[in-house]
Amino acid sequence: MANPARLLIVSLAFAAFSAAAATPSAASEQCREFLVHGLPTKKGDLLCRTGYALIHDNDTKAATWVAQRMTTARLATVVKRQDRFIPDPDIPKGSRAELDDYRGSGYDRGHMAPAADMRWSAQAMRESFYLSNMAPQVGVGLNRGLWSDLESMIRRWVASRGELFIYTGPIFQAAREQLTRIGPNQVAVPTHFYKVVFDPVRVETIAFVVPNAPQTSRRIEEFITSVRDIEQRTGLDFLNRINPSVQALIEESVASSLWQ
């Protein structure tokens, strides 16, 4: 259990710095809701959606990061899942993934921002099936196994905690010229995937790195890591708009167990 005095000190420092911080730049104004705690990187094309924001890498043909803000209100089921995968209309051909890239590849079109998180809005649901929100992901044992379990667990945390910020993306733990690629557009296959979950009320983080391979274990706690570990693997900088001392404290710590 967290030390109440420590939690109070961290919360006060976080609140004071957040209140004084400037708002996101005009270029990211449309994405304000998702970027209030910072952009993990500005390198790439920033795309703002109804239910998430992302930066797209035209080389890997995948998102570098996808940011969500989930609340209890967004757990409501208003629309059904619609499996209509389409290329992102805001990314030019040649710089984006196409449906043909995945055909016969042996990989699932793995959602970064899950479709199940978008049931509160028909528009959010449609946009969740843009291929810019996908990456080649092993299906059996990952996309249709442990990764799905992790997404469901995060929704349960949203229900109990009220509001969470979630950052998801691929890790390419190899030189770009050595990456496995699929399809005519050479979509890069990640070696791992990460999730960073931030609770702005309790000022806590929990983070995960999962290899892009079949997982025989469904014990999600085995994949807990620190935010700092993910930053070192990806070159990203999460939560960079909060008090630097608080940022360092919560990013360097590793959750001892899954959140309750």
Secondary structure in CASP SS format (residue, H / E / C, confidence):
PFRMAT SS
TARGET T0000
AUTHOR 0000-0000-0000
METHOD secondary structure of the structure
MODEL  1
M C 1.00
A C 1.00
N C 1.00
P H 1.00
A H 1.00
R H 1.00
L H 1.00
L H 1.00
I H 1.00
V H 1.00
S H 1.00
L H 1.00
A H 1.00
F H 1.00
A H 1.00
A H 1.00
F H 1.00
S H 1.00
A H 1.00
A H 1.00
A C 1.00
A C 1.00
T C 1.00
P C 1.00
S C 1.00
A H 1.00
A H 1.00
S H 1.00
E H 1.00
Q H 1.00
C H 1.00
R H 1.00
E H 1.00
F H 1.00
L H 1.00
V C 1.00
H C 1.00
G C 1.00
L C 1.00
P C 1.00
T C 1.00
K C 1.00
K C 1.00
G C 1.00
D E 1.00
L E 1.00
L E 1.00
C E 1.00
R C 1.00
T C 1.00
G C 1.00
Y C 1.00
A E 1.00
L E 1.00
I E 1.00
H E 1.00
D E 1.00
N C 1.00
D C 1.00
T C 1.00
K C 1.00
A E 1.00
A E 1.00
T E 1.00
W E 1.00
V E 1.00
A E 1.00
Q E 1.00
R E 1.00
M E 1.00
T E 1.00
T H 1.00
A H 1.00
R H 1.00
L H 1.00
A C 1.00
T C 1.00
V C 1.00
V C 1.00
K C 1.00
R C 1.00
Q C 1.00
D C 1.00
R C 1.00
F C 1.00
I E 1.00
P C 1.00
D C 1.00
P C 1.00
D C 1.00
I C 1.00
P C 1.00
K C 1.00
G C 1.00
S C 1.00
R C 1.00
A C 1.00
E C 1.00
L H 1.00
D H 1.00
D H 1.00
Y H 1.00
R C 1.00
G C 1.00
S C 1.00
G C 1.00
Y C 1.00
D E 1.00
R E 1.00
G E 1.00
H E 1.00
M C 1.00
A C 1.00
P C 1.00
A H 1.00
A H 1.00
D H 1.00
M H 1.00
R C 1.00
W C 1.00
S C 1.00
A H 1.00
Q H 1.00
A H 1.00
M H 1.00
R H 1.00
E H 1.00
S C 1.00
F C 1.00
Y E 1.00
L H 1.00
S H 1.00
N H 1.00
M E 1.00
A E 1.00
P E 1.00
Q E 1.00
V C 1.00
G H 1.00
V H 1.00
G H 1.00
L H 1.00
N H 1.00
R H 1.00
G H 1.00
L H 1.00
W H 1.00
S H 1.00
D H 1.00
L H 1.00
E H 1.00
S H 1.00
M H 1.00
I H 1.00
R H 1.00
R H 1.00
W H 1.00
V H 1.00
A H 1.00
S H 1.00
R H 1.00
G C 1.00
E E 1.00
L E 1.00
F E 1.00
I E 1.00
Y E 1.00
T E 1.00
G E 1.00
P E 1.00
I E 1.00
F C 1.00
Q C 1.00
A C 1.00
A C 1.00
R H 1.00
E H 1.00
Q H 1.00
L C 1.00
T C 1.00
R E 1.00
I E 1.00
G C 1.00
P C 1.00
N C 1.00
Q C 1.00
V E 1.00
A E 1.00
V C 1.00
P C 1.00
T C 1.00
H E 1.00
F E 1.00
Y E 1.00
K E 1.00
V E 1.00
V E 1.00
F E 1.00
D E 1.00
P C 1.00
V C 1.00
R C 1.00
V C 1.00
E E 1.00
T E 1.00
I E 1.00
A E 1.00
F E 1.00
V E 1.00
V E 1.00
P E 1.00
N C 1.00
A C 1.00
P C 1.00
Q C 1.00
T C 1.00
S C 1.00
R C 1.00
R C 1.00
I H 1.00
E H 1.00
E H 1.00
F H 1.00
I E 1.00
T E 1.00
S C 1.00
V H 1.00
R H 1.00
D H 1.00
I H 1.00
E H 1.00
Q H 1.00
R H 1.00
T H 1.00
G C 1.00
L C 1.00
D C 1.00
F C 1.00
L C 1.00
N C 1.00
R C 1.00
I C 1.00
N C 1.00
P H 1.00
S H 1.00
V H 1.00
Q H 1.00
A H 1.00
L H 1.00
I H 1.00
E H 1.00
E H 1.00
S C 1.00
V C 1.00
A C 1.00
S C 1.00
S C 1.00
L C 1.00
W C 1.00
Q C 1.00
END
